[in-house]
Amino acid sequence: MRLTPKEKADELVLRYLRIDNNTKEWFNLYIAKQCALIAVDEILKAREVSPGGLILDEDYWLEVKEEIIKL
């Protein structure tokens, strides 16, 4: 089952908040959001680099990006 853009945004930011699960340290929310935005931008750029070679729902990833910004 595919996550909603909001759920995907939350998942990405949470992954960057807690990169190393073996420690008790958490990253700053601002830094985690910036990392997640970079990841989404790279996904969106991948389509530009290889048109037709990548199945990408651009609208979905643009919505994920908007949800990350809202966090």
N, CA, C, O and CB atoms as a CASP TS submission, in Angstrom:
PFRMAT TS
TARGET T0000
AUTHOR 0000-0000-0000
METHOD Language model
MODEL 1
PARENT N/A
ATOM      1  N   MET     1       0.832  -1.174   0.000  1.00  0.00           N
ATOM      2  CA  MET     1       0.000   0.000   0.000  1.00  0.00           C
ATOM      3  C   MET     1       0.882   1.246   0.000  1.00  0.00           C
ATOM      4  O   MET     1       1.838   1.340   0.771  1.00  0.00           O
ATOM      5  CB  MET     1      -0.950  -0.007   1.207  1.00  0.00           C
ATOM      6  N   ARG     2       0.559   2.185  -0.858  1.00  0.00           N
ATOM      7  CA  ARG     2       1.333   3.410  -0.998  1.00  0.00           C
ATOM      8  C   ARG     2       0.970   4.402   0.104  1.00  0.00           C
ATOM      9  O   ARG     2      -0.202   4.573   0.440  1.00  0.00           O
ATOM     10  CB  ARG     2       1.102   4.038  -2.381  1.00  0.00           C
ATOM     11  N   LEU     3       1.984   5.045   0.654  1.00  0.00           N
ATOM     12  CA  LEU     3       1.763   6.051   1.682  1.00  0.00           C
ATOM     13  C   LEU     3       1.207   7.323   1.057  1.00  0.00           C
ATOM     14  O   LEU     3       1.479   7.626  -0.104  1.00  0.00           O
ATOM     15  CB  LEU     3       3.067   6.349   2.441  1.00  0.00           C
ATOM     16  N   THR     4       0.428   8.060   1.835  1.00  0.00           N
ATOM     17  CA  THR     4      -0.020   9.371   1.371  1.00  0.00           C
ATOM     18  C   THR     4       1.198  10.288   1.348  1.00  0.00           C
ATOM     19  O   THR     4       2.203   9.977   1.985  1.00  0.00           O
ATOM     20  CB  THR     4      -1.163   9.954   2.288  1.00  0.00           C
ATOM     21  N   PRO     5       1.136  11.417   0.627  1.00  0.00           N
ATOM     22  CA  PRO     5       2.266  12.349   0.650  1.00  0.00           C
ATOM     23  C   PRO     5       2.625  12.802   2.067  1.00  0.00           C
ATOM     24  O   PRO     5       3.805  12.949   2.385  1.00  0.00           O
ATOM     25  CB  PRO     5       1.950  13.561  -0.206  1.00  0.00           C
ATOM     26  N   LYS     6       1.627  13.022   2.916  1.00  0.00           N
ATOM     27  CA  LYS     6       1.883  13.432   4.304  1.00  0.00           C
ATOM     28  C   LYS     6       2.615  12.322   5.061  1.00  0.00           C
ATOM     29  O   LYS     6       3.579  12.591   5.778  1.00  0.00           O
ATOM     30  CB  LYS     6       0.554  13.786   5.024  1.00  0.00           C
ATOM     31  N   GLU     7       2.163  11.086   4.906  1.00  0.00           N
ATOM     32  CA  GLU     7       2.816   9.957   5.577  1.00  0.00           C
ATOM     33  C   GLU     7       4.251   9.777   5.087  1.00  0.00           C
ATOM     34  O   GLU     7       5.148   9.497   5.882  1.00  0.00           O
ATOM     35  CB  GLU     7       2.019   8.666   5.348  1.00  0.00           C
ATOM     36  N   LYS     8       4.469   9.936   3.782  1.00  0.00           N
ATOM     37  CA  LYS     8       5.815   9.797   3.221  1.00  0.00           C
ATOM     38  C   LYS     8       6.722  10.911   3.729  1.00  0.00           C
ATOM     39  O   LYS     8       7.888  10.671   4.040  1.00  0.00           O
ATOM     40  CB  LYS     8       5.767   9.809   1.681  1.00  0.00           C
ATOM     41  N   ALA     9       6.193  12.123   3.813  1.00  0.00           N
ATOM     42  CA  ALA     9       6.968  13.250   4.342  1.00  0.00           C
ATOM     43  C   ALA     9       7.385  12.972   5.783  1.00  0.00           C
ATOM     44  O   ALA     9       8.547  13.157   6.143  1.00  0.00           O
ATOM     45  CB  ALA     9       6.151  14.564   4.264  1.00  0.00           C
ATOM     46  N   ASP    10       6.436  12.527   6.604  1.00  0.00           N
ATOM     47  CA  ASP    10       6.741  12.193   7.997  1.00  0.00           C
ATOM     48  C   ASP    10       7.797  11.096   8.082  1.00  0.00           C
ATOM     49  O   ASP    10       8.726  11.180   8.885  1.00  0.00           O
ATOM     50  CB  ASP    10       5.470  11.754   8.733  1.00  0.00           C
ATOM     51  N   GLU    11       7.650  10.063   7.244  1.00  0.00           N
ATOM     52  CA  GLU    11       8.597   8.951   7.241  1.00  0.00           C
ATOM     53  C   GLU    11      10.011   9.425   6.887  1.00  0.00           C
ATOM     54  O   GLU    11      10.978   9.054   7.553  1.00  0.00           O
ATOM     55  CB  GLU    11       8.139   7.870   6.252  1.00  0.00           C
ATOM     56  N   LEU    12      10.126  10.236   5.850  1.00  0.00           N
ATOM     57  CA  LEU    12      11.445  10.721   5.432  1.00  0.00           C
ATOM     58  C   LEU    12      12.101  11.569   6.509  1.00  0.00           C
ATOM     59  O   LEU    12      13.276  11.374   6.821  1.00  0.00           O
ATOM     60  CB  LEU    12      11.329  11.525   4.145  1.00  0.00           C
ATOM     61  N   VAL    13      11.356  12.508   7.081  1.00  0.00           N
ATOM     62  CA  VAL    13      11.934  13.381   8.100  1.00  0.00           C
ATOM     63  C   VAL    13      12.328  12.569   9.327  1.00  0.00           C
ATOM     64  O   VAL    13      13.390  12.800   9.905  1.00  0.00           O
ATOM     65  CB  VAL    13      10.942  14.495   8.489  1.00  0.00           C
ATOM     66  N   LEU    14      11.491  11.627   9.727  1.00  0.00           N
ATOM     67  CA  LEU    14      11.813  10.796  10.878  1.00  0.00           C
ATOM     68  C   LEU    14      13.088   9.985  10.636  1.00  0.00           C
ATOM     69  O   LEU    14      13.899   9.813  11.545  1.00  0.00           O
ATOM     70  CB  LEU    14      10.646   9.863  11.198  1.00  0.00           C
ATOM     71  N   ARG    15      13.259   9.490   9.417  1.00  0.00           N
ATOM     72  CA  ARG    15      14.474   8.733   9.094  1.00  0.00           C
ATOM     73  C   ARG    15      15.715   9.600   9.254  1.00  0.00           C
ATOM     74  O   ARG    15      16.753   9.109   9.697  1.00  0.00           O
ATOM     75  CB  ARG    15      14.401   8.182   7.661  1.00  0.00           C
ATOM     76  N   TYR    16      15.628  10.875   8.905  1.00  0.00           N
ATOM     77  CA  TYR    16      16.777  11.760   9.056  1.00  0.00           C
ATOM     78  C   TYR    16      16.921  12.281  10.481  1.00  0.00           C
ATOM     79  O   TYR    16      18.008  12.698  10.879  1.00  0.00           O
ATOM     80  CB  TYR    16      16.663  12.921   8.096  1.00  0.00           C
ATOM     81  N   LEU    17      15.857  12.263  11.237  1.00  0.00           N
ATOM     82  CA  LEU    17      15.972  12.649  12.644  1.00  0.00           C
ATOM     83  C   LEU    17      16.738  11.598  13.430  1.00  0.00           C
ATOM     84  O   LEU    17      17.468  11.920  14.368  1.00  0.00           O
ATOM     85  CB  LEU    17      14.584  12.860  13.259  1.00  0.00           C
ATOM     86  N   ARG    18      16.568  10.353  13.045  1.00  0.00           N
ATOM     87  CA  ARG    18      17.189   9.254  13.782  1.00  0.00           C
ATOM     88  C   ARG    18      17.902   8.350  12.792  1.00  0.00           C
ATOM     89  O   ARG    18      17.434   7.250  12.497  1.00  0.00           O
ATOM     90  CB  ARG    18      16.135   8.453  14.606  1.00  0.00           C
ATOM     91  N   ILE    19      19.041   8.816  12.277  1.00  0.00           N
ATOM     92  CA  ILE    19      19.774   8.056  11.272  1.00  0.00           C
ATOM     93  C   ILE    19      20.395   6.796  11.869  1.00  0.00           C
ATOM     94  O   ILE    19      20.316   5.726  11.266  1.00  0.00           O
ATOM     95  CB  ILE    19      20.856   8.925  10.642  1.00  0.00           C
ATOM     96  N   ASP    20      20.999   6.908  13.025  1.00  0.00           N
ATOM     97  CA  ASP    20      21.665   5.768  13.651  1.00  0.00           C
ATOM     98  C   ASP    20      20.830   5.298  14.838  1.00  0.00           C
ATOM     99  O   ASP    20      20.849   5.928  15.895  1.00  0.00           O
ATOM    100  CB  ASP    20      23.113   6.140  14.102  1.00  0.00           C
ATOM    101  N   ASN    21      20.111   4.217  14.675  1.00  0.00           N
ATOM    102  CA  ASN    21      19.233   3.721  15.733  1.00  0.00           C
ATOM    103  C   ASN    21      19.995   3.165  16.938  1.00  0.00           C
ATOM    104  O   ASN    21      19.391   2.876  17.970  1.00  0.00           O
ATOM    105  CB  ASN    21      18.328   2.652  15.178  1.00  0.00           C
ATOM    106  N   ASN    22      21.304   3.017  16.814  1.00  0.00           N
ATOM    107  CA  ASN    22      22.086   2.477  17.922  1.00  0.00           C
ATOM    108  C   ASN    22      22.484   3.548  18.932  1.00  0.00           C
ATOM    109  O   ASN    22      23.085   3.238  19.960  1.00  0.00           O
ATOM    110  CB  ASN    22      23.323   1.794  17.393  1.00  0.00           C
ATOM    111  N   THR    23      22.155   4.798  18.645  1.00  0.00           N
ATOM    112  CA  THR    23      22.478   5.869  19.588  1.00  0.00           C
ATOM    113  C   THR    23      21.187   6.479  20.109  1.00  0.00           C
ATOM    114  O   THR    23      20.105   6.241  19.573  1.00  0.00           O
ATOM    115  CB  THR    23      23.369   6.954  18.921  1.00  0.00           C
ATOM    116  N   LYS    24      21.323   7.255  21.144  1.00  0.00           N
ATOM    117  CA  LYS    24      20.160   7.939  21.706  1.00  0.00           C
ATOM    118  C   LYS    24      20.049   9.373  21.181  1.00  0.00           C
ATOM    119  O   LYS    24      19.165  10.123  21.594  1.00  0.00           O
ATOM    120  CB  LYS    24      20.239   7.946  23.236  1.00  0.00           C
ATOM    121  N   GLU    25      20.946   9.746  20.271  1.00  0.00           N
ATOM    122  CA  GLU    25      20.955  11.108  19.770  1.00  0.00           C
ATOM    123  C   GLU    25      19.958  11.295  18.624  1.00  0.00           C
ATOM    124  O   GLU    25      19.778  10.415  17.782  1.00  0.00           O
ATOM    125  CB  GLU    25      22.353  11.483  19.312  1.00  0.00           C
ATOM    126  N   TRP    26      19.333  12.436  18.618  1.00  0.00           N
ATOM    127  CA  TRP    26      18.400  12.808  17.554  1.00  0.00           C
ATOM    128  C   TRP    26      18.950  14.046  16.868  1.00  0.00           C
ATOM    129  O   TRP    26      19.556  14.903  17.510  1.00  0.00           O
ATOM    130  CB  TRP    26      16.955  13.064  18.113  1.00  0.00           C
ATOM    131  N   PHE    27      18.736  14.138  15.560  1.00  0.00           N
ATOM    132  CA  PHE    27      19.144  15.325  14.833  1.00  0.00           C
ATOM    133  C   PHE    27      18.120  16.439  15.018  1.00  0.00           C
ATOM    134  O   PHE    27      16.995  16.200  15.458  1.00  0.00           O
ATOM    135  CB  PHE    27      19.330  15.008  13.347  1.00  0.00           C
ATOM    136  N   ASN    28      18.515  17.619  14.686  1.00  0.00           N
ATOM    137  CA  ASN    28      17.665  18.793  14.700  1.00  0.00           C
ATOM    138  C   ASN    28      16.595  18.654  13.622  1.00  0.00           C
ATOM    139  O   ASN    28      16.890  18.193  12.519  1.00  0.00           O
ATOM    140  CB  ASN    28      18.497  20.077  14.490  1.00  0.00           C
ATOM    141  N   LEU    29      15.345  19.050  13.927  1.00  0.00           N
ATOM    142  CA  LEU    29      14.245  18.946  12.969  1.00  0.00           C
ATOM    143  C   LEU    29      14.536  19.733  11.696  1.00  0.00           C
ATOM    144  O   LEU    29      14.242  19.256  10.601  1.00  0.00           O
ATOM    145  CB  LEU    29      12.946  19.439  13.601  1.00  0.00           C
ATOM    146  N   TYR    30      15.105  20.921  11.819  1.00  0.00           N
ATOM    147  CA  TYR    30      15.417  21.729  10.636  1.00  0.00           C
ATOM    148  C   TYR    30      16.380  20.980   9.716  1.00  0.00           C
ATOM    149  O   TYR    30      16.175  20.932   8.503  1.00  0.00           O
ATOM    150  CB  TYR    30      16.023  23.088  11.051  1.00  0.00           C
ATOM    151  N   ILE    31      17.416  20.404  10.289  1.00  0.00           N
ATOM    152  CA  ILE    31      18.403  19.659   9.493  1.00  0.00           C
ATOM    153  C   ILE    31      17.753  18.432   8.862  1.00  0.00           C
ATOM    154  O   ILE    31      18.005  18.133   7.695  1.00  0.00           O
ATOM    155  CB  ILE    31      19.610  19.234  10.371  1.00  0.00           C
ATOM    156  N   ALA    32      16.921  17.717   9.617  1.00  0.00           N
ATOM    157  CA  ALA    32      16.238  16.538   9.089  1.00  0.00           C
ATOM    158  C   ALA    32      15.336  16.922   7.915  1.00  0.00           C
ATOM    159  O   ALA    32      15.284  16.207   6.914  1.00  0.00           O
ATOM    160  CB  ALA    32      15.413  15.849  10.196  1.00  0.00           C
ATOM    161  N   LYS    33      14.628  18.043   8.032  1.00  0.00           N
ATOM    162  CA  LYS    33      13.759  18.497   6.941  1.00  0.00           C
ATOM    163  C   LYS    33      14.584  18.851   5.711  1.00  0.00           C
ATOM    164  O   LYS    33      14.183  18.531   4.592  1.00  0.00           O
ATOM    165  CB  LYS    33      12.920  19.711   7.384  1.00  0.00           C
ATOM    166  N   GLN    34      15.722  19.500   5.895  1.00  0.00           N
ATOM    167  CA  GLN    34      16.568  19.868   4.764  1.00  0.00           C
ATOM    168  C   GLN    34      17.090  18.614   4.063  1.00  0.00           C
ATOM    169  O   GLN    34      17.138  18.566   2.834  1.00  0.00           O
ATOM    170  CB  GLN    34      17.744  20.754   5.230  1.00  0.00           C
ATOM    171  N   CYS    35      17.477  17.610   4.831  1.00  0.00           N
ATOM    172  CA  CYS    35      17.945  16.349   4.248  1.00  0.00           C
ATOM    173  C   CYS    35      16.835  15.679   3.449  1.00  0.00           C
ATOM    174  O   CYS    35      17.072  15.187   2.346  1.00  0.00           O
ATOM    175  CB  CYS    35      18.451  15.400   5.346  1.00  0.00           C
ATOM    176  N   ALA    36      15.634  15.657   3.998  1.00  0.00           N
ATOM    177  CA  ALA    36      14.503  15.036   3.313  1.00  0.00           C
ATOM    178  C   ALA    36      14.171  15.788   2.028  1.00  0.00           C
ATOM    179  O   ALA    36      13.854  15.169   1.013  1.00  0.00           O
ATOM    180  CB  ALA    36      13.276  14.990   4.234  1.00  0.00           C
ATOM    181  N   LEU    37      14.240  17.114   2.064  1.00  0.00           N
ATOM    182  CA  LEU    37      13.980  17.914   0.863  1.00  0.00           C
ATOM    183  C   LEU    37      15.027  17.643  -0.210  1.00  0.00           C
ATOM    184  O   LEU    37      14.698  17.570  -1.394  1.00  0.00           O
ATOM    185  CB  LEU    37      13.957  19.410   1.209  1.00  0.00           C
ATOM    186  N   ILE    38      16.270  17.496   0.193  1.00  0.00           N
ATOM    187  CA  ILE    38      17.334  17.169  -0.770  1.00  0.00           C
ATOM    188  C   ILE    38      17.040  15.818  -1.415  1.00  0.00           C
ATOM    189  O   ILE    38      17.196  15.660  -2.625  1.00  0.00           O
ATOM    190  CB  ILE    38      18.731  17.149  -0.074  1.00  0.00           C
ATOM    191  N   ALA    39      16.617  14.846  -0.613  1.00  0.00           N
ATOM    192  CA  ALA    39      16.306  13.517  -1.148  1.00  0.00           C
ATOM    193  C   ALA    39      15.182  13.594  -2.176  1.00  0.00           C
ATOM    194  O   ALA    39      15.277  12.980  -3.239  1.00  0.00           O
ATOM    195  CB  ALA    39      15.916  12.557  -0.011  1.00  0.00           C
ATOM    196  N   VAL    40      14.125  14.335  -1.876  1.00  0.00           N
ATOM    197  CA  VAL    40      13.001  14.467  -2.805  1.00  0.00           C
ATOM    198  C   VAL    40      13.445  15.207  -4.065  1.00  0.00           C
ATOM    199  O   VAL    40      13.059  14.828  -5.171  1.00  0.00           O
ATOM    200  CB  VAL    40      11.819  15.209  -2.132  1.00  0.00           C
ATOM    201  N   ASP    41      14.246  16.249  -3.913  1.00  0.00           N
ATOM    202  CA  ASP    41      14.755  16.963  -5.101  1.00  0.00           C
ATOM    203  C   ASP    41      15.563  16.041  -5.996  1.00  0.00           C
ATOM    204  O   ASP    41      15.473  16.134  -7.220  1.00  0.00           O
ATOM    205  CB  ASP    41      15.618  18.161  -4.682  1.00  0.00           C
ATOM    206  N   GLU    42      16.354  15.150  -5.405  1.00  0.00           N
ATOM    207  CA  GLU    42      17.141  14.205  -6.197  1.00  0.00           C
ATOM    208  C   GLU    42      16.231  13.231  -6.947  1.00  0.00           C
ATOM    209  O   GLU    42      16.516  12.870  -8.089  1.00  0.00           O
ATOM    210  CB  GLU    42      18.117  13.431  -5.295  1.00  0.00           C
ATOM    211  N   ILE    43      15.153  12.812  -6.320  1.00  0.00           N
ATOM    212  CA  ILE    43      14.185  11.940  -6.993  1.00  0.00           C
ATOM    213  C   ILE    43      13.570  12.677  -8.176  1.00  0.00           C
ATOM    214  O   ILE    43      13.430  12.112  -9.260  1.00  0.00           O
ATOM    215  CB  ILE    43      13.076  11.472  -6.008  1.00  0.00           C
ATOM    216  N   LEU    44      13.204  13.938  -7.967  1.00  0.00           N
ATOM    217  CA  LEU    44      12.607  14.723  -9.049  1.00  0.00           C
ATOM    218  C   LEU    44      13.606  14.985 -10.175  1.00  0.00           C
ATOM    219  O   LEU    44      13.224  14.990 -11.346  1.00  0.00           O
ATOM    220  CB  LEU    44      12.079  16.049  -8.506  1.00  0.00           C
ATOM    221  N   LYS    45      14.876  15.201  -9.839  1.00  0.00           N
ATOM    222  CA  LYS    45      15.904  15.422 -10.856  1.00  0.00           C
ATOM    223  C   LYS    45      16.184  14.166 -11.669  1.00  0.00           C
ATOM    224  O   LYS    45      16.540  14.249 -12.844  1.00  0.00           O
ATOM    225  CB  LYS    45      17.187  15.905 -10.205  1.00  0.00           C
ATOM    226  N   ALA    46      16.024  13.013 -11.048  1.00  0.00           N
ATOM    227  CA  ALA    46      16.300  11.751 -11.737  1.00  0.00           C
ATOM    228  C   ALA    46      15.443  11.631 -12.987  1.00  0.00           C
ATOM    229  O   ALA    46      15.888  11.070 -13.988  1.00  0.00           O
ATOM    230  CB  ALA    46      16.049  10.554 -10.802  1.00  0.00           C
ATOM    231  N   ARG    47      14.248  12.137 -12.945  1.00  0.00           N
ATOM    232  CA  ARG    47      13.368  12.099 -14.118  1.00  0.00           C
ATOM    233  C   ARG    47      13.933  12.974 -15.230  1.00  0.00           C
ATOM    234  O   ARG    47      13.844  12.623 -16.407  1.00  0.00           O
ATOM    235  CB  ARG    47      11.939  12.561 -13.747  1.00  0.00           C
ATOM    236  N   GLU    48      14.508  14.102 -14.863  1.00  0.00           N
ATOM    237  CA  GLU    48      15.092  15.006 -15.857  1.00  0.00           C
ATOM    238  C   GLU    48      16.283  14.349 -16.552  1.00  0.00           C
ATOM    239  O   GLU    48      16.489  14.532 -17.752  1.00  0.00           O
ATOM    240  CB  GLU    48      15.525  16.329 -15.194  1.00  0.00           C
ATOM    241  N   VAL    49      17.057  13.591 -15.797  1.00  0.00           N
ATOM    242  CA  VAL    49      18.257  12.954 -16.326  1.00  0.00           C
ATOM    243  C   VAL    49      17.919  11.791 -17.248  1.00  0.00           C
ATOM    244  O   VAL    49      18.566  11.609 -18.279  1.00  0.00           O
ATOM    245  CB  VAL    49      19.138  12.473 -15.189  1.00  0.00           C
ATOM    246  N   SER    50      16.917  11.009 -16.890  1.00  0.00           N
ATOM    247  CA  SER    50      16.593   9.826 -17.683  1.00  0.00           C
ATOM    248  C   SER    50      15.103   9.794 -18.041  1.00  0.00           C
ATOM    249  O   SER    50      14.364   8.953 -17.527  1.00  0.00           O
ATOM    250  CB  SER    50      16.982   8.550 -16.920  1.00  0.00           C
ATOM    251  N   PRO    51      14.656  10.700 -18.915  1.00  0.00           N
ATOM    252  CA  PRO    51      13.242  10.714 -19.272  1.00  0.00           C
ATOM    253  C   PRO    51      12.832   9.391 -19.909  1.00  0.00           C
ATOM    254  O   PRO    51      13.532   8.851 -20.765  1.00  0.00           O
ATOM    255  CB  PRO    51      12.942  11.877 -20.224  1.00  0.00           C
ATOM    256  N   GLY    52      11.699   8.891 -19.478  1.00  0.00           N
ATOM    257  CA  GLY    52      11.210   7.628 -20.021  1.00  0.00           C
ATOM    258  C   GLY    52      11.846   6.411 -19.388  1.00  0.00           C
ATOM    259  O   GLY    52      11.298   5.313 -19.486  1.00  0.00           O
ATOM    260  N   GLY    53      12.984   6.572 -18.744  1.00  0.00           N
ATOM    261  CA  GLY    53      13.676   5.439 -18.159  1.00  0.00           C
ATOM    262  C   GLY    53      13.325   5.209 -16.705  1.00  0.00           C
ATOM    263  O   GLY    53      13.770   4.239 -16.090  1.00  0.00           O
ATOM    264  N   LEU    54      12.529   6.101 -16.166  1.00  0.00           N
ATOM    265  CA  LEU    54      12.206   6.029 -14.753  1.00  0.00           C
ATOM    266  C   LEU    54      10.716   6.258 -14.569  1.00  0.00           C
ATOM    267  O   LEU    54      10.164   7.234 -15.077  1.00  0.00           O
ATOM    268  CB  LEU    54      13.023   7.056 -13.944  1.00  0.00           C
ATOM    269  N   ILE    55      10.076   5.372 -13.851  1.00  0.00           N
ATOM    270  CA  ILE    55       8.664   5.562 -13.553  1.00  0.00           C
ATOM    271  C   ILE    55       8.588   6.431 -12.309  1.00  0.00           C
ATOM    272  O   ILE    55       9.051   6.040 -11.237  1.00  0.00           O
ATOM    273  CB  ILE    55       7.916   4.190 -13.349  1.00  0.00           C
ATOM    274  N   LEU    56       8.013   7.592 -12.456  1.00  0.00           N
ATOM    275  CA  LEU    56       7.980   8.553 -11.361  1.00  0.00           C
ATOM    276  C   LEU    56       6.666   9.306 -11.379  1.00  0.00           C
ATOM    277  O   LEU    56       6.281   9.874 -12.400  1.00  0.00           O
ATOM    278  CB  LEU    56       9.162   9.530 -11.450  1.00  0.00           C
ATOM    279  N   ASP    57       5.995   9.310 -10.272  1.00  0.00           N
ATOM    280  CA  ASP    57       4.781  10.099 -10.130  1.00  0.00           C
ATOM    281  C   ASP    57       5.209  11.465  -9.605  1.00  0.00           C
ATOM    282  O   ASP    57       5.274  11.692  -8.397  1.00  0.00           O
ATOM    283  CB  ASP    57       3.731   9.402  -9.169  1.00  0.00           C
ATOM    284  N   GLU    58       5.497  12.357 -10.528  1.00  0.00           N
ATOM    285  CA  GLU    58       6.022  13.673 -10.159  1.00  0.00           C
ATOM    286  C   GLU    58       5.085  14.426  -9.224  1.00  0.00           C
ATOM    287  O   GLU    58       5.545  15.066  -8.278  1.00  0.00           O
ATOM    288  CB  GLU    58       6.271  14.501 -11.402  1.00  0.00           C
ATOM    289  N   ASP    59       3.793  14.361  -9.470  1.00  0.00           N
ATOM    290  CA  ASP    59       2.832  15.062  -8.616  1.00  0.00           C
ATOM    291  C   ASP    59       2.909  14.553  -7.172  1.00  0.00           C
ATOM    292  O   ASP    59       2.846  15.337  -6.225  1.00  0.00           O
ATOM    293  CB  ASP    59       1.402  14.888  -9.165  1.00  0.00           C
ATOM    294  N   TYR    60       3.046  13.239  -7.018  1.00  0.00           N
ATOM    295  CA  TYR    60       3.164  12.647  -5.681  1.00  0.00           C
ATOM    296  C   TYR    60       4.367  13.230  -4.950  1.00  0.00           C
ATOM    297  O   TYR    60       4.249  13.659  -3.802  1.00  0.00           O
ATOM    298  CB  TYR    60       3.286  11.107  -5.773  1.00  0.00           C
ATOM    299  N   TRP    61       5.526  13.247  -5.610  1.00  0.00           N
ATOM    300  CA  TRP    61       6.741  13.719  -4.946  1.00  0.00           C
ATOM    301  C   TRP    61       6.708  15.220  -4.692  1.00  0.00           C
ATOM    302  O   TRP    61       7.293  15.694  -3.718  1.00  0.00           O
ATOM    303  CB  TRP    61       7.959  13.368  -5.777  1.00  0.00           C
ATOM    304  N   LEU    62       6.042  15.965  -5.543  1.00  0.00           N
ATOM    305  CA  LEU    62       5.879  17.401  -5.274  1.00  0.00           C
ATOM    306  C   LEU    62       4.988  17.610  -4.048  1.00  0.00           C
ATOM    307  O   LEU    62       5.225  18.525  -3.260  1.00  0.00           O
ATOM    308  CB  LEU    62       5.276  18.128  -6.510  1.00  0.00           C
ATOM    309  N   GLU    63       3.970  16.771  -3.884  1.00  0.00           N
ATOM    310  CA  GLU    63       3.125  16.848  -2.692  1.00  0.00           C
ATOM    311  C   GLU    63       3.909  16.449  -1.445  1.00  0.00           C
ATOM    312  O   GLU    63       3.745  17.062  -0.390  1.00  0.00           O
ATOM    313  CB  GLU    63       1.887  15.948  -2.851  1.00  0.00           C
ATOM    314  N   VAL    64       4.762  15.425  -1.555  1.00  0.00           N
ATOM    315  CA  VAL    64       5.609  15.024  -0.423  1.00  0.00           C
ATOM    316  C   VAL    64       6.483  16.207  -0.016  1.00  0.00           C
ATOM    317  O   VAL    64       6.623  16.502   1.171  1.00  0.00           O
ATOM    318  CB  VAL    64       6.494  13.781  -0.789  1.00  0.00           C
ATOM    319  N   LYS    65       7.060  16.874  -0.992  1.00  0.00           N
ATOM    320  CA  LYS    65       7.910  18.042  -0.715  1.00  0.00           C
ATOM    321  C   LYS    65       7.130  19.123   0.020  1.00  0.00           C
ATOM    322  O   LYS    65       7.635  19.703   0.982  1.00  0.00           O
ATOM    323  CB  LYS    65       8.489  18.611  -2.022  1.00  0.00           C
ATOM    324  N   GLU    66       5.912  19.399  -0.418  1.00  0.00           N
ATOM    325  CA  GLU    66       5.074  20.393   0.260  1.00  0.00           C
ATOM    326  C   GLU    66       4.791  19.993   1.702  1.00  0.00           C
ATOM    327  O   GLU    66       4.801  20.841   2.594  1.00  0.00           O
ATOM    328  CB  GLU    66       3.758  20.580  -0.492  1.00  0.00           C
ATOM    329  N   GLU    67       4.540  18.709   1.936  1.00  0.00           N
ATOM    330  CA  GLU    67       4.262  18.226   3.288  1.00  0.00           C
ATOM    331  C   GLU    67       5.492  18.348   4.187  1.00  0.00           C
ATOM    332  O   GLU    67       5.367  18.664   5.371  1.00  0.00           O
ATOM    333  CB  GLU    67       3.788  16.770   3.243  1.00  0.00           C
ATOM    334  N   ILE    68       6.669  18.100   3.635  1.00  0.00           N
ATOM    335  CA  ILE    68       7.905  18.252   4.423  1.00  0.00           C
ATOM    336  C   ILE    68       8.053  19.702   4.849  1.00  0.00           C
ATOM    337  O   ILE    68       8.377  19.989   6.001  1.00  0.00           O
ATOM    338  CB  ILE    68       9.156  17.793   3.609  1.00  0.00           C
ATOM    339  N   ILE    69       7.817  20.606   3.925  1.00  0.00           N
ATOM    340  CA  ILE    69       7.948  22.039   4.244  1.00  0.00           C
ATOM    341  C   ILE    69       6.982  22.443   5.346  1.00  0.00           C
ATOM    342  O   ILE    69       7.318  23.283   6.180  1.00  0.00           O
ATOM    343  CB  ILE    69       7.701  22.898   2.991  1.00  0.00           C
ATOM    344  N   LYS    70       5.785  21.860   5.365  1.00  0.00           N
ATOM    345  CA  LYS    70       4.773  22.191   6.370  1.00  0.00           C
ATOM    346  C   LYS    70       5.148  21.701   7.771  1.00  0.00           C
ATOM    347  O   LYS    70       4.667  22.250   8.762  1.00  0.00           O
ATOM    348  CB  LYS    70       3.437  21.598   5.968  1.00  0.00           C
ATOM    349  N   LEU    71       6.001  20.675   7.866  1.00  0.00           N
ATOM    350  CA  LEU    71       6.331  20.104   9.178  1.00  0.00           C
ATOM    351  C   LEU    71       7.030  21.107  10.072  1.00  0.00           C
ATOM    352  O   LEU    71       7.375  20.785  11.209  1.00  0.00           O
ATOM    353  CB  LEU    71       7.204  18.876   9.015  1.00  0.00           C
TER
END
